[in-house]
């Protein structure tokens, strides 16, 4: 009996040995990609000599590695696809090895003008039915497309002249023209939305300084000031340029409003209060309305002139020529 | 939708589908490879390209004509081809005296060249030279990389990533276990990379796991690494970035213990145990005699005083 048991045990061990592989370092597996990475250094000596010996060595190495990989794959949760007689199918996990993408991930497009407005007002999209009841045909017809609800051209044999319109005008032509205009406006708005989205996507932050040739004195001094202050100690220890004015750092440290100390100059305070009383007492208004209105008008005119000049320069030679020809 | 966000909208459904296939998506398509011959490609290199095409069908495009370009100097023509055929992997074969039997394997990101590695073919055994039975076209291969060089050396690491990307095939959720027929084995030793393809035979063994026997099949290449053009680190990191939406959502309130039992957590509101709905047990119902005894002196009906 003992002999039989020993033989059986040996057979079992033999079977198990046939599928086990001894390796120094464990392999790394990525079953989602059917990938195995072997970190063990391959036997360099054997692989140097060319010929069948090398092939045999490579094949043995491959066999061992494949055995390990297949063992791992067989351990995955498997089921019989398509009923009891179907093939055995294993569920693969997600691929773990990070590989670069083909294209950058898609960016959500910015909302259009209508979408912004709708979000502001809280307007939500109403789902439209695909079929509409057609009174004349007395049946359900599609909203648009083949045999649509109101689109049969033979039906539109009458176009009434509206109340305040010219009786000689061709109404059919008017309807056609209006439709063309509507389509064109829609297309224009779509292109505008597209241009806005495209501009937002490829927006480069505006450079603080124009390229050489267009730099003004104020711009340069502003940029120089910003550059000076962009150090760790906020520009306190920066050496000044030879012709730059020595400006002490503002004692308020950047605060714009400064308040007088409470108990400072008593005489100044007294004079200020007396002036205030005088202004309150006098009948004459402090604000001279005519002067203020004139000032505002002058400012508006100046703005209008500047805008007109800019528009002319924008339109360029063609615009100016057209304007002159139009007049 | 991006197909409709163009200046010229597609007029047919087919054109729309074509554009939608090519636009950037959350979960991407399988990468296509283009196999290009250089101006002076010899027989070996042409055979290599044809064999790799057979392995990678249908996710590969084999260009028939020779293209006189030098990928390492000028990448514009490669990028143009990639844009036209929507391929993000390429294999360019050429031959000259200085670099005999040259293969440039590379990939693209956003139709611009990301990585390029030049490999020289020292020995090549083609599919038709090995007279064994082959596995069907389009089988997903098992990939095995042997050698510590693949982890230590940066160039070898990129090469490994490139080869995985190239030969991976479509990403599938489940696989038929009997259909694991093809294995590609890469060994890096002594500055050379040996690529061998084997057909897997699953033999019976005593236990559930089958015993593997390999049969030589398919193209086998002895490669040596020449020049490389790797992407800068930040560009590579940018290309690896996956959108957040792809991350698997973690299921809350589910935990597992050591034995594999799944525990779930349910959050309930506060319950009034007095008003719980339990089963009606007739024996426990209050009898009318018992009820009056409980009530005692408090009689519900008021006695009328005359």
Interface residues (C-beta under 8 A of the other chain):
Chain A: X11 X12 X14 X15 X16 X18 X19 X32 X33 X34 X35 X36 X37 X38 X39 X40 X41 X42 X44 X47 X48 X55 X58 X59 X61 X62 X63 X65 X66 X67 X69 X70 X71 X73 X74 X78 X81 X87 X88 X89 X90 X91 X92 X94 X95 X97 X98 X99 X100 X101 X102 X103 X104 X105 X106 X109 X191 X194 X197
Chain B: X2 X5 X6 X7 X23 X24 X25 X26 X28 X29 X31 X88 X107 X108 X109 X110 X111 X114 X140 X141 X142 X143 X144 X145 X146 X147 X148 X150 X151 X161 X164 X165 X168 X171 X172 X173 X174 X175 X176 X177 X178 X179 X180 X183 X185 X187 X188 X189 X190 X194 X196 X198 X200 X202 X205 X206 X207 X208 X209 X210 X211 X212 X213 X214 X216 X236 X238 X239 X240 X241 X242 X243 X248
